[in-house]
């Protein structure tokens, strides 16, 4: 047995008298109900506001007028009101309550509605479950019609024809030239032989003569010394750990660096590693891959580091 209303505010319309504490009205909760009316009162402190939020979402999905309020003043009873809430979701139903004020009768009717929705399993943490799992699956597999103007279709056809007649030929020829290049042949031969190769550059080893490697190392060392002399190094927090990071990298196979956002992990650590090789004249022995989750992040990162190193 659960008291569905504040009994001081209930109106007995047959006797036209307010029910007092000695004549409390009780309503049986169905055995199949998951929540009693008392549970609903505890769960929803402001039932009218929550009903408003729920049916705003319902209206957005299924169109307006999913809920309607009707108020009537009780005859011969000062300030007594009857509120009737009519809804079309999840089915067409009405919930009525009478109390000593319009606000109280509305809250009580909203509690009845919430009680119904909760026990029908139409709410999840106070939000409406508008679609079943089967509905979602059906909608996901249902094709979405796209309406395009004739002008858009003509533009799309032009682009496809342009690609087939001019661009695809260039791509195919480039792929053929690439497959015949010395670097690609060397790369494929190394893969077949099980040798360790550069998966990124795939550069032709024939062009890496000792003299060119020595010249490149000398150039990168000079650039490093110029940057050191200019004194325009980064002032990010991670710079004070530069020597420690390099020592850890040289003595470990895997190094995990944890730091606050913006401390310089992504922009400075690769430069620490590159500079440690460059100042020893071994810059060509250093290969670094820095991954980013999005293309724009990778581009902005490259531009930032290039700017700091005065490179392109």
Short mmCIF file of the C-alpha atoms (twelve columns), coordinates in Angstrom:
data_MODEL
# 
_entry.id   MODEL 
# 
loop_
_atom_site.group_PDB 
_atom_site.id 
_atom_site.type_symbol 
_atom_site.label_atom_id 
_atom_site.label_alt_id 
_atom_site.label_comp_id 
_atom_site.label_asym_id 
_atom_site.label_seq_id 
_atom_site.Cartn_x 
_atom_site.Cartn_y 
_atom_site.Cartn_z 
_atom_site.pdbx_PDB_model_num 
ATOM 1   C CA . UNK A 1   0.000   0.000   0.000   1 
ATOM 2   C CA . UNK A 2   1.458   3.345   -1.034  1 
ATOM 3   C CA . UNK A 3   0.079   6.792   -0.484  1 
ATOM 4   C CA . UNK A 4   -0.069  8.412   -3.916  1 
ATOM 5   C CA . UNK A 5   -0.678  11.959  -2.748  1 
ATOM 6   C CA . UNK A 6   -0.007  14.339  0.065   1 
ATOM 7   C CA . UNK A 7   -3.312  13.555  1.780   1 
ATOM 8   C CA . UNK A 8   -3.730  17.047  3.149   1 
ATOM 9   C CA . UNK A 9   -4.075  18.314  -0.422  1 
ATOM 10  C CA . UNK A 10  -6.520  15.708  -1.821  1 
ATOM 11  C CA . UNK A 11  -10.052 16.736  -2.652  1 
ATOM 12  C CA . UNK A 12  -12.915 14.256  -2.237  1 
ATOM 13  C CA . UNK A 13  -15.115 15.398  -5.091  1 
ATOM 14  C CA . UNK A 14  -18.082 13.237  -4.012  1 
ATOM 15  C CA . UNK A 15  -18.336 14.861  -0.591  1 
ATOM 16  C CA . UNK A 16  -16.786 18.180  -1.665  1 
ATOM 17  C CA . UNK A 17  -14.663 18.104  1.471   1 
ATOM 18  C CA . UNK A 18  -10.921 18.080  1.885   1 
ATOM 19  C CA . UNK A 19  -9.640  14.736  3.118   1 
ATOM 20  C CA . UNK A 20  -8.024  15.033  6.510   1 
ATOM 21  C CA . UNK A 21  -5.407  12.833  8.197   1 
ATOM 22  C CA . UNK A 22  -8.047  10.418  9.510   1 
ATOM 23  C CA . UNK A 23  -9.294  9.516   6.013   1 
ATOM 24  C CA . UNK A 24  -6.086  8.906   4.038   1 
ATOM 25  C CA . UNK A 25  -6.531  7.575   0.523   1 
ATOM 26  C CA . UNK A 26  -4.237  4.670   -0.397  1 
ATOM 27  C CA . UNK A 27  -3.668  2.985   -3.709  1 
ATOM 28  C CA . UNK A 28  -2.374  -0.527  -4.257  1 
ATOM 29  C CA . UNK A 29  0.803   -0.881  -6.294  1 
ATOM 30  C CA . UNK A 30  0.608   -3.610  -8.908  1 
ATOM 31  C CA . UNK A 31  2.789   -6.628  -8.186  1 
ATOM 32  C CA . UNK A 32  4.509   -6.192  -11.548 1 
ATOM 33  C CA . UNK A 33  5.514   -2.590  -10.827 1 
ATOM 34  C CA . UNK A 34  9.245   -2.080  -10.442 1 
ATOM 35  C CA . UNK A 35  8.770   1.209   -8.611  1 
ATOM 36  C CA . UNK A 36  6.161   2.301   -6.106  1 
ATOM 37  C CA . UNK A 37  4.763   5.797   -6.118  1 
ATOM 38  C CA . UNK A 38  6.905   6.549   -3.068  1 
ATOM 39  C CA . UNK A 39  9.965   5.500   -5.074  1 
ATOM 40  C CA . UNK A 40  8.984   7.913   -7.830  1 
ATOM 41  C CA . UNK A 41  8.545   10.771  -5.353  1 
ATOM 42  C CA . UNK A 42  12.031  10.068  -4.022  1 
ATOM 43  C CA . UNK A 43  13.581  9.789   -7.495  1 
ATOM 44  C CA . UNK A 44  12.011  12.946  -8.940  1 
ATOM 45  C CA . UNK A 45  12.091  15.948  -6.635  1 
ATOM 46  C CA . UNK A 46  10.755  18.255  -9.352  1 
ATOM 47  C CA . UNK A 47  8.398   16.063  -11.404 1 
ATOM 48  C CA . UNK A 48  6.960   18.820  -13.557 1 
ATOM 49  C CA . UNK A 49  10.393  19.971  -14.736 1 
ATOM 50  C CA . UNK A 50  11.442  16.407  -15.501 1 
ATOM 51  C CA . UNK A 51  8.268   15.693  -17.493 1 
ATOM 52  C CA . UNK A 52  8.922   18.889  -19.454 1 
ATOM 53  C CA . UNK A 53  12.485  17.734  -20.282 1 
ATOM 54  C CA . UNK A 54  11.311  14.266  -21.296 1 
ATOM 55  C CA . UNK A 55  8.634   15.496  -23.659 1 
ATOM 56  C CA . UNK A 56  10.881  18.117  -25.194 1 
ATOM 57  C CA . UNK A 57  12.978  15.184  -26.449 1 
ATOM 58  C CA . UNK A 58  9.848   13.294  -27.502 1 
ATOM 59  C CA . UNK A 59  8.562   16.299  -29.452 1 
ATOM 60  C CA . UNK A 60  11.929  16.710  -31.166 1 
ATOM 61  C CA . UNK A 61  11.751  13.127  -32.463 1 
ATOM 62  C CA . UNK A 62  8.076   12.565  -33.141 1 
ATOM 63  C CA . UNK A 63  6.717   16.057  -33.683 1 
ATOM 64  C CA . UNK A 64  4.976   18.578  -31.398 1 
ATOM 65  C CA . UNK A 65  1.946   18.119  -29.188 1 
ATOM 66  C CA . UNK A 66  3.054   14.850  -27.599 1 
ATOM 67  C CA . UNK A 67  1.826   16.210  -24.262 1 
ATOM 68  C CA . UNK A 68  -1.043  18.482  -23.299 1 
ATOM 69  C CA . UNK A 69  -2.086  20.008  -19.948 1 
ATOM 70  C CA . UNK A 70  -5.690  20.833  -19.069 1 
ATOM 71  C CA . UNK A 71  -6.625  22.692  -15.885 1 
ATOM 72  C CA . UNK A 72  -10.061 22.968  -14.291 1 
ATOM 73  C CA . UNK A 73  -11.041 24.652  -11.074 1 
ATOM 74  C CA . UNK A 74  -13.171 22.471  -8.792  1 
ATOM 75  C CA . UNK A 75  -16.649 23.875  -8.268  1 
ATOM 76  C CA . UNK A 76  -17.504 25.235  -4.845  1 
ATOM 77  C CA . UNK A 77  -13.951 24.701  -3.652  1 
ATOM 78  C CA . UNK A 78  -11.749 27.730  -3.349  1 
ATOM 79  C CA . UNK A 79  -8.252  27.267  -4.875  1 
ATOM 80  C CA . UNK A 80  -8.910  23.578  -5.683  1 
ATOM 81  C CA . UNK A 81  -7.763  22.483  -9.132  1 
ATOM 82  C CA . UNK A 82  -7.861  19.392  -11.315 1 
ATOM 83  C CA . UNK A 83  -4.985  18.841  -13.747 1 
ATOM 84  C CA . UNK A 84  -5.262  16.377  -16.619 1 
ATOM 85  C CA . UNK A 85  -2.152  15.470  -18.601 1 
ATOM 86  C CA . UNK A 86  -2.756  13.800  -21.957 1 
ATOM 87  C CA . UNK A 87  0.182   12.203  -23.786 1 
ATOM 88  C CA . UNK A 88  0.594   10.392  -27.100 1 
ATOM 89  C CA . UNK A 89  3.908   8.728   -26.190 1 
ATOM 90  C CA . UNK A 90  4.529   5.896   -25.484 1 
ATOM 91  C CA . UNK A 91  0.802   5.447   -26.053 1 
ATOM 92  C CA . UNK A 92  -2.190  7.734   -25.793 1 
ATOM 93  C CA . UNK A 93  -3.096  8.059   -22.123 1 
ATOM 94  C CA . UNK A 94  -4.335  10.594  -19.573 1 
ATOM 95  C CA . UNK A 95  -3.278  11.225  -15.986 1 
ATOM 96  C CA . UNK A 96  -5.521  13.261  -13.670 1 
ATOM 97  C CA . UNK A 97  -5.016  14.664  -10.200 1 
ATOM 98  C CA . UNK A 98  -6.945  17.068  -7.963  1 
ATOM 99  C CA . UNK A 99  -5.371  19.101  -5.174  1 
ATOM 100 C CA . UNK A 100 -5.746  22.344  -3.256  1 
ATOM 101 C CA . UNK A 101 -3.637  24.296  -5.762  1 
ATOM 102 C CA . UNK A 102 -2.886  24.161  -9.464  1 
ATOM 103 C CA . UNK A 103 0.833   23.563  -8.838  1 
ATOM 104 C CA . UNK A 104 0.195   20.669  -6.464  1 
ATOM 105 C CA . UNK A 105 -2.305  18.986  -8.770  1 
ATOM 106 C CA . UNK A 106 0.119   19.357  -11.706 1 
ATOM 107 C CA . UNK A 107 3.024   17.858  -9.753  1 
ATOM 108 C CA . UNK A 108 0.857   14.954  -8.656  1 
ATOM 109 C CA . UNK A 109 -0.299  14.257  -12.213 1 
ATOM 110 C CA . UNK A 110 3.326   14.423  -13.396 1 
ATOM 111 C CA . UNK A 111 4.297   11.894  -10.715 1 
ATOM 112 C CA . UNK A 112 1.598   9.555   -11.987 1 
ATOM 113 C CA . UNK A 113 2.967   9.914   -15.518 1 
ATOM 114 C CA . UNK A 114 6.550   9.286   -14.364 1 
ATOM 115 C CA . UNK A 115 5.351   6.275   -12.362 1 
ATOM 116 C CA . UNK A 116 3.804   4.850   -15.523 1 
ATOM 117 C CA . UNK A 117 6.864   5.541   -17.684 1 
ATOM 118 C CA . UNK A 118 9.304   4.036   -15.198 1 
ATOM 119 C CA . UNK A 119 7.287   0.842   -14.766 1 
ATOM 120 C CA . UNK A 120 6.847   0.539   -18.519 1 
ATOM 121 C CA . UNK A 121 10.649  0.774   -18.793 1 
ATOM 122 C CA . UNK A 122 10.409  3.829   -21.019 1 
ATOM 123 C CA . UNK A 123 12.977  5.829   -19.043 1 
ATOM 124 C CA . UNK A 124 16.681  5.355   -18.488 1 
ATOM 125 C CA . UNK A 125 18.112  7.582   -15.752 1 
ATOM 126 C CA . UNK A 126 15.243  9.986   -16.333 1 
ATOM 127 C CA . UNK A 127 15.728  10.140  -20.115 1 
ATOM 128 C CA . UNK A 128 13.159  8.730   -22.562 1 
ATOM 129 C CA . UNK A 129 13.945  5.501   -24.390 1 
ATOM 130 C CA . UNK A 130 12.482  6.501   -27.720 1 
ATOM 131 C CA . UNK A 131 13.624  3.521   -29.767 1 
ATOM 132 C CA . UNK A 132 14.044  -0.157  -29.005 1 
ATOM 133 C CA . UNK A 133 17.182  -2.073  -29.959 1 
ATOM 134 C CA . UNK A 134 15.304  -3.519  -32.927 1 
ATOM 135 C CA . UNK A 135 14.248  -0.032  -34.049 1 
ATOM 136 C CA . UNK A 136 17.832  1.220   -33.877 1 
ATOM 137 C CA . UNK A 137 19.093  -1.767  -35.866 1 
ATOM 138 C CA . UNK A 138 16.402  -1.281  -38.489 1 
ATOM 139 C CA . UNK A 139 17.142  2.437   -38.821 1 
ATOM 140 C CA . UNK A 140 20.889  1.761   -39.083 1 
ATOM 141 C CA . UNK A 141 20.308  -0.616  -42.009 1 
ATOM 142 C CA . UNK A 142 17.749  1.577   -43.729 1 
ATOM 143 C CA . UNK A 143 19.132  3.559   -46.680 1 
ATOM 144 C CA . UNK A 144 18.947  7.308   -46.337 1 
ATOM 145 C CA . UNK A 145 17.597  9.024   -49.461 1 
ATOM 146 C CA . UNK A 146 19.713  11.891  -50.753 1 
ATOM 147 C CA . UNK A 147 18.127  14.444  -53.012 1 
ATOM 148 C CA . UNK A 148 20.509  16.245  -55.318 1 
ATOM 149 C CA . UNK A 149 19.744  18.898  -57.850 1 
ATOM 150 C CA . UNK A 150 20.495  18.295  -61.506 1 
ATOM 151 C CA . UNK A 151 23.296  20.855  -61.256 1 
ATOM 152 C CA . UNK A 152 25.002  18.886  -58.461 1 
ATOM 153 C CA . UNK A 153 24.695  15.636  -60.413 1 
ATOM 154 C CA . UNK A 154 26.229  17.261  -63.478 1 
ATOM 155 C CA . UNK A 155 29.134  18.602  -61.391 1 
ATOM 156 C CA . UNK A 156 29.730  15.156  -59.859 1 
ATOM 157 C CA . UNK A 157 29.707  13.515  -63.287 1 
ATOM 158 C CA . UNK A 158 32.184  16.089  -64.564 1 
ATOM 159 C CA . UNK A 159 34.563  15.394  -61.669 1 
ATOM 160 C CA . UNK A 160 34.380  11.620  -62.190 1 
ATOM 161 C CA . UNK A 161 35.009  11.964  -65.922 1 
ATOM 162 C CA . UNK A 162 37.914  14.330  -65.268 1 
ATOM 163 C CA . UNK A 163 39.454  11.853  -62.835 1 
ATOM 164 C CA . UNK A 164 39.093  8.919   -65.239 1 
ATOM 165 C CA . UNK A 165 40.441  10.765  -68.270 1 
ATOM 166 C CA . UNK A 166 43.295  12.829  -66.771 1 
ATOM 167 C CA . UNK A 167 44.137  12.111  -63.128 1 
ATOM 168 C CA . UNK A 168 43.916  8.316   -62.954 1 
ATOM 169 C CA . UNK A 169 46.362  8.004   -65.843 1 
ATOM 170 C CA . UNK A 170 48.929  10.083  -63.981 1 
ATOM 171 C CA . UNK A 171 48.508  8.000   -60.822 1 
ATOM 172 C CA . UNK A 172 48.857  4.727   -62.717 1 
ATOM 173 C CA . UNK A 173 51.971  5.949   -64.522 1 
ATOM 174 C CA . UNK A 174 53.464  7.187   -61.255 1 
ATOM 175 C CA . UNK A 175 52.877  3.780   -59.668 1 
ATOM 176 C CA . UNK A 176 54.622  2.069   -62.597 1 
ATOM 177 C CA . UNK A 177 57.593  4.442   -62.403 1 
ATOM 178 C CA . UNK A 178 57.793  3.972   -58.655 1 
ATOM 179 C CA . UNK A 179 57.758  0.191   -58.913 1 
ATOM 180 C CA . UNK A 180 60.615  0.336   -61.436 1 
ATOM 181 C CA . UNK A 181 62.755  2.724   -59.364 1 
ATOM 182 C CA . UNK A 182 65.995  1.548   -57.816 1 
ATOM 183 C CA . UNK A 183 64.830  2.331   -54.292 1 
ATOM 184 C CA . UNK A 184 61.628  0.302   -54.663 1 
ATOM 185 C CA . UNK A 185 63.473  -2.638  -56.148 1 
ATOM 186 C CA . UNK A 186 66.010  -2.492  -53.350 1 
ATOM 187 C CA . UNK A 187 63.205  -2.281  -50.781 1 
ATOM 188 C CA . UNK A 188 61.397  -5.309  -52.218 1 
ATOM 189 C CA . UNK A 189 64.652  -7.268  -52.433 1 
ATOM 190 C CA . UNK A 190 65.425  -6.505  -48.800 1 
ATOM 191 C CA . UNK A 191 61.953  -7.621  -47.753 1 
ATOM 192 C CA . UNK A 192 62.340  -10.902 -49.623 1 
ATOM 193 C CA . UNK A 193 65.754  -11.447 -48.036 1 
ATOM 194 C CA . UNK A 194 64.442  -10.636 -44.563 1 
ATOM 195 C CA . UNK A 195 66.800  -7.686  -44.160 1 
ATOM 196 C CA . UNK A 196 66.040  -4.607  -42.022 1 
ATOM 197 C CA . UNK A 197 64.980  -1.737  -44.258 1 
ATOM 198 C CA . UNK A 198 63.661  1.785   -43.874 1 
ATOM 199 C CA . UNK A 199 59.843  1.454   -44.231 1 
ATOM 200 C CA . UNK A 200 59.336  5.207   -44.565 1 
ATOM 201 C CA . UNK A 201 61.991  6.701   -46.758 1 
ATOM 202 C CA . UNK A 202 62.881  3.601   -48.781 1 
ATOM 203 C CA . UNK A 203 65.843  5.621   -50.034 1 
ATOM 204 C CA . UNK A 204 68.246  4.161   -52.508 1 
ATOM 205 C CA . UNK A 205 71.347  3.084   -50.546 1 
ATOM 206 C CA . UNK A 206 73.495  3.779   -53.592 1 
ATOM 207 C CA . UNK A 207 72.961  7.510   -53.051 1 
ATOM 208 C CA . UNK A 208 74.161  7.292   -49.431 1 
ATOM 209 C CA . UNK A 209 77.855  7.467   -50.124 1 
ATOM 210 C CA . UNK A 210 80.224  7.977   -47.158 1 
ATOM 211 C CA . UNK A 211 81.072  11.447  -48.409 1 
ATOM 212 C CA . UNK A 212 77.426  12.541  -48.639 1 
ATOM 213 C CA . UNK A 213 76.699  11.125  -45.189 1 
ATOM 214 C CA . UNK A 214 79.714  12.956  -43.742 1 
ATOM 215 C CA . UNK A 215 78.652  16.213  -45.385 1 
ATOM 216 C CA . UNK A 216 75.128  15.862  -44.068 1 
ATOM 217 C CA . UNK A 217 76.333  15.181  -40.526 1 
ATOM 218 C CA . UNK A 218 78.637  18.192  -40.670 1 
ATOM 219 C CA . UNK A 219 75.814  20.456  -41.887 1 
ATOM 220 C CA . UNK A 220 73.393  19.329  -39.167 1 
ATOM 221 C CA . UNK A 221 76.037  19.745  -36.483 1 
ATOM 222 C CA . UNK A 222 76.684  23.325  -37.622 1 
ATOM 223 C CA . UNK A 223 72.947  24.070  -37.503 1 
ATOM 224 C CA . UNK A 224 72.764  22.643  -33.997 1 
ATOM 225 C CA . UNK A 225 75.689  24.778  -32.806 1 
ATOM 226 C CA . UNK A 226 74.136  27.894  -34.351 1 
ATOM 227 C CA . UNK A 227 70.896  27.312  -32.473 1 
ATOM 228 C CA . UNK A 228 72.788  26.790  -29.209 1 
ATOM 229 C CA . UNK A 229 74.795  29.987  -29.705 1 
ATOM 230 C CA . UNK A 230 71.655  31.984  -30.562 1 
ATOM 231 C CA . UNK A 231 70.266  31.128  -27.126 1 
ATOM 232 C CA . UNK A 232 66.701  30.881  -28.424 1 
ATOM 233 C CA . UNK A 233 65.892  27.539  -26.892 1 
ATOM 234 C CA . UNK A 234 62.486  26.525  -25.609 1 
ATOM 235 C CA . UNK A 235 61.407  27.532  -22.112 1 
ATOM 236 C CA . UNK A 236 58.847  24.725  -21.724 1 
ATOM 237 C CA . UNK A 237 58.956  22.790  -18.430 1 
ATOM 238 C CA . UNK A 238 60.299  19.601  -19.995 1 
ATOM 239 C CA . UNK A 239 63.599  21.246  -21.033 1 
ATOM 240 C CA . UNK A 240 65.025  20.913  -17.521 1 
ATOM 241 C CA . UNK A 241 64.762  17.126  -17.906 1 
ATOM 242 C CA . UNK A 242 66.524  16.999  -21.289 1 
ATOM 243 C CA . UNK A 243 69.725  15.326  -20.094 1 
ATOM 244 C CA . UNK A 244 67.817  12.814  -17.969 1 
ATOM 245 C CA . UNK A 245 65.538  11.890  -20.893 1 
ATOM 246 C CA . UNK A 246 68.508  11.317  -23.213 1 
ATOM 247 C CA . UNK A 247 70.240  9.131   -20.603 1 
ATOM 248 C CA . UNK A 248 67.100  7.041   -20.177 1 
ATOM 249 C CA . UNK A 249 66.693  6.633   -23.942 1 
ATOM 250 C CA . UNK A 250 70.313  5.571   -24.400 1 
ATOM 251 C CA . UNK A 251 70.098  2.988   -21.619 1 
ATOM 252 C CA . UNK A 252 66.594  1.621   -22.278 1 
ATOM 253 C CA . UNK A 253 64.713  -0.016  -25.126 1 
ATOM 254 C CA . UNK A 254 61.427  1.637   -24.156 1 
ATOM 255 C CA . UNK A 255 60.952  4.941   -22.349 1 
ATOM 256 C CA . UNK A 256 57.547  6.229   -21.225 1 
ATOM 257 C CA . UNK A 257 57.323  9.970   -20.565 1 
ATOM 258 C CA . UNK A 258 54.373  11.334  -18.596 1 
ATOM 259 C CA . UNK A 259 53.748  15.047  -18.233 1 
ATOM 260 C CA . UNK A 260 51.063  17.700  -18.129 1 
ATOM 261 C CA . UNK A 261 49.468  18.980  -21.317 1 
ATOM 262 C CA . UNK A 262 51.639  21.658  -22.898 1 
ATOM 263 C CA . UNK A 263 54.836  20.751  -21.053 1 
ATOM 264 C CA . UNK A 264 56.610  19.948  -24.344 1 
ATOM 265 C CA . UNK A 265 56.460  16.161  -24.661 1 
ATOM 266 C CA . UNK A 266 55.518  16.173  -28.334 1 
ATOM 267 C CA . UNK A 267 57.436  19.213  -29.591 1 
ATOM 268 C CA . UNK A 268 60.629  19.001  -27.537 1 
ATOM 269 C CA . UNK A 269 61.493  15.324  -26.941 1 
ATOM 270 C CA . UNK A 270 62.026  14.548  -30.664 1 
ATOM 271 C CA . UNK A 271 64.322  17.589  -30.844 1 
ATOM 272 C CA . UNK A 272 66.241  16.417  -27.744 1 
ATOM 273 C CA . UNK A 273 66.907  13.118  -29.493 1 
ATOM 274 C CA . UNK A 274 67.850  14.700  -32.827 1 
ATOM 275 C CA . UNK A 275 70.177  17.226  -31.185 1 
ATOM 276 C CA . UNK A 276 71.895  14.525  -29.138 1 
ATOM 277 C CA . UNK A 277 72.875  12.819  -32.395 1 
ATOM 278 C CA . UNK A 278 73.660  16.058  -34.265 1 
ATOM 279 C CA . UNK A 279 76.120  17.410  -31.687 1 
ATOM 280 C CA . UNK A 280 78.091  14.139  -31.926 1 
ATOM 281 C CA . UNK A 281 78.170  14.307  -35.728 1 
ATOM 282 C CA . UNK A 282 75.831  11.335  -36.102 1 
ATOM 283 C CA . UNK A 283 72.601  13.041  -37.210 1 
ATOM 284 C CA . UNK A 284 72.111  10.678  -40.154 1 
ATOM 285 C CA . UNK A 285 71.865  7.748   -37.722 1 
ATOM 286 C CA . UNK A 286 68.727  9.261   -36.167 1 
ATOM 287 C CA . UNK A 287 65.264  8.421   -37.494 1 
ATOM 288 C CA . UNK A 288 62.181  9.593   -35.617 1 
ATOM 289 C CA . UNK A 289 58.504  8.977   -36.335 1 
ATOM 290 C CA . UNK A 290 56.051  11.166  -34.406 1 
ATOM 291 C CA . UNK A 291 52.422  10.039  -34.737 1 
ATOM 292 C CA . UNK A 292 49.407  12.280  -34.241 1 
ATOM 293 C CA . UNK A 293 45.697  11.357  -34.124 1 
ATOM 294 C CA . UNK A 294 44.689  13.782  -36.880 1 
ATOM 295 C CA . UNK A 295 46.233  15.228  -40.012 1 
ATOM 296 C CA . UNK A 296 45.799  18.819  -38.872 1 
ATOM 297 C CA . UNK A 297 47.604  17.987  -35.608 1 
ATOM 298 C CA . UNK A 298 50.515  16.453  -37.513 1 
ATOM 299 C CA . UNK A 299 50.732  19.452  -39.840 1 
ATOM 300 C CA . UNK A 300 50.652  22.058  -37.070 1 
ATOM 301 C CA . UNK A 301 53.212  20.056  -35.076 1 
ATOM 302 C CA . UNK A 302 55.589  19.900  -38.036 1 
ATOM 303 C CA . UNK A 303 55.235  23.638  -38.630 1 
ATOM 304 C CA . UNK A 304 55.883  24.394  -34.952 1 
ATOM 305 C CA . UNK A 305 59.065  22.297  -34.798 1 
ATOM 306 C CA . UNK A 306 60.317  23.594  -38.149 1 
ATOM 307 C CA . UNK A 307 59.845  27.149  -36.875 1 
ATOM 308 C CA . UNK A 308 61.764  26.430  -33.672 1 
ATOM 309 C CA . UNK A 309 64.611  24.810  -35.626 1 
ATOM 310 C CA . UNK A 310 64.572  27.543  -38.285 1 
ATOM 311 C CA . UNK A 311 63.901  24.974  -40.987 1 
ATOM 312 C CA . UNK A 312 61.259  24.415  -43.608 1 
# 
